[in-house]
Amino acid sequence: MKRYYNTNYSLLVTLLLPIMLRKNITTILLRSLVRPLELISDSFVRYIDSLVVSANSQVCYMEAMINDEFDFIERRIKIRTTDVDLDALITWKKTTTKRILIPSHNTDQRFLLNAKGQIGANEKDFEIVFPSGYTLSESEMIKLKQIVNRHKLSTKKYIVVNE
């Protein structure tokens, strides 16, 4: 997140104070008066950082387009991020400080896990979840792929699942 709200109020008070009045006692007094504002600001920044955004406007728009096309009345089709395969982890040898890739137990593929917990290009980024029992014909599947490929980011991979 960009730090639009991260303001250093102690520094701001010091910089706005005229140079003739910048004595130690005056600066300490003004900083103590601004301290509650800093605490409120810090709690606000922590709150903003703690928010987990599960859908952005692109996800909502694509979900609405797919529901308009295939499930207009009940609108049961959802888009969600796929789970990260935590069996494929990076470990470090303490003696050599080199990474070791551990393969997933399901496959023989080896993955690198980055700092955000995302795996490389072999994993699907999101999945389009249809309700259980909902089947698509070949022509509907082609139409779905056209809609999704037109509106997704070019680097994102997806999978269609029934649940």
C-alpha positions in Angstrom: 0.0 0.0 0.0 1.2 3.5 -0.7 1.7 5.6 2.3 -0.6 8.5 1.5 -1.7 8.7 5.2 1.7 8.3 6.8 2.5 11.7 8.2 5.2 12.5 10.7 3.4 15.1 12.8 6.4 15.8 15.1 8.5 16.8 12.2 5.7 18.8 10.7 5.3 20.8 13.9 9.0 21.4 14.1 9.2 22.6 10.5 6.2 24.9 10.8 7.5 26.5 14.0 9.3 29.8 13.2 13.0 29.6 13.7 13.1 32.2 16.4 10.7 30.1 18.5 12.6 26.8 18.1 13.8 26.4 21.6 14.0 22.9 23.2 11.2 23.5 25.6 8.9 24.9 23.0 9.6 22.1 20.6 9.0 19.4 23.3 5.8 21.1 24.3 4.4 21.2 20.8 5.5 17.6 20.1 3.7 16.4 23.2 0.6 18.2 22.1 0.7 16.5 18.7 1.4 13.0 20.2 -2.3 12.0 20.4 -2.7 12.8 16.8 0.3 10.6 15.9 -1.2 7.7 17.9 -4.5 8.1 16.1 -2.7 8.2 12.8 -0.6 5.1 13.6 -3.7 3.2 14.5 -5.4 4.3 11.3 -2.4 3.1 9.2 -2.3 -0.2 11.0 -6.1 -0.6 10.3 -5.6 0.2 6.6 -2.7 -2.3 6.4 -4.8 -5.0 8.1 -7.6 -4.9 5.6 -7.6 -7.8 3.3 -9.0 -6.9 -0.1 -10.4 -10.0 -1.7 -11.7 -8.5 -4.8 -10.8 -5.4 -6.8 -12.9 -3.7 -9.5 -11.5 -6.0 -12.3 -12.6 -9.1 -10.4 -16.1 -7.7 -9.7 -16.5 -6.6 -13.3 -15.4 -9.9 -14.8 -17.7 -11.8 -12.3 -20.6 -9.6 -13.3 -20.0 -10.2 -17.0 -19.8 -14.0 -16.6 -22.9 -14.0 -14.5 -24.7 -11.9 -17.0 -23.9 -14.3 -19.8 -24.3 -17.7 -18.0 -26.3 -17.3 -14.8 -28.3 -14.1 -15.1 -31.0 -14.8 -12.5 -29.3 -16.6 -9.6 -25.8 -15.1 -10.1 -24.0 -18.1 -8.5 -20.7 -17.9 -10.5 -17.8 -16.6 -8.4 -14.2 -15.8 -9.0 -11.6 -16.5 -6.3 -7.9 -16.8 -6.0 -6.5 -20.3 -5.9 -4.8 -21.7 -2.9 -1.1 -21.8 -2.8 0.5 -25.2 -2.7 2.4 -25.0 0.5 4.0 -28.4 0.0 6.4 -26.8 -2.5 8.6 -24.6 -0.3 12.0 -23.1 -0.4 14.3 -24.1 2.4 17.8 -22.9 3.1 20.9 -24.8 3.9 22.4 -23.0 6.8 25.9 -24.1 6.0 25.9 -22.9 2.3 23.1 -20.4 2.4 21.7 -21.8 -0.9 18.0 -22.4 -1.6 16.7 -26.0 -2.0 13.5 -26.6 -3.8 11.2 -29.2 -2.4 8.7 -30.7 -4.9 5.0 -31.0 -4.3 3.9 -34.4 -3.2 1.4 -34.6 -6.1 3.7 -33.7 -8.9 7.4 -33.8 -9.7 7.5 -30.1 -10.4 9.6 -27.8 -8.3 8.6 -24.3 -7.5 10.1 -21.1 -6.1 8.0 -19.3 -3.5 8.4 -15.5 -3.4 8.0 -13.3 -0.4 4.3 -12.8 -0.9 3.6 -16.5 -1.0 3.0 -16.7 -4.7 4.3 -19.5 -6.8 5.7 -19.0 -10.2 4.0 -19.3 -13.6 3.0 -23.0 -13.2 0.3 -22.2 -10.7 -3.2 -20.9 -11.6 -3.8 -17.4 -10.3 -7.6 -17.5 -10.0 -10.4 -19.9 -10.5 -13.9 -19.4 -11.9 -16.3 -21.4 -9.7 -19.5 -22.7 -11.2 -22.1 -24.3 -8.9 -22.2 -28.0 -8.7 -24.2 -29.6 -11.5 -23.7 -26.7 -13.8 -22.2 -27.9 -17.1 -21.1 -25.9 -20.1 -21.3 -27.0 -23.7 -18.2 -26.7 -25.9 -19.6 -23.5 -27.5 -20.3 -22.0 -24.0 -16.9 -22.9 -22.9 -15.3 -21.2 -25.9 -17.5 -18.1 -25.2 -16.4 -18.2 -21.5 -12.7 -18.4 -22.5 -13.2 -15.5 -24.9 -14.8 -13.3 -22.3 -12.2 -14.1 -19.6 -9.2 -13.8 -22.0 -10.5 -10.4 -23.2 -10.8 -9.0 -19.7 -8.1 -10.6 -17.6 -4.5 -9.5 -17.2 -2.3 -11.2 -19.8 0.0 -12.7 -17.2 -2.8 -14.3 -15.2 -3.7 -18.0 -15.5 -7.1 -19.4 -14.6 -9.1 -22.6 -14.3 -12.8 -23.4 -14.4 -14.1 -25.6 -11.6 -17.5 -26.8 -10.4 -18.2 -26.8 -6.7 
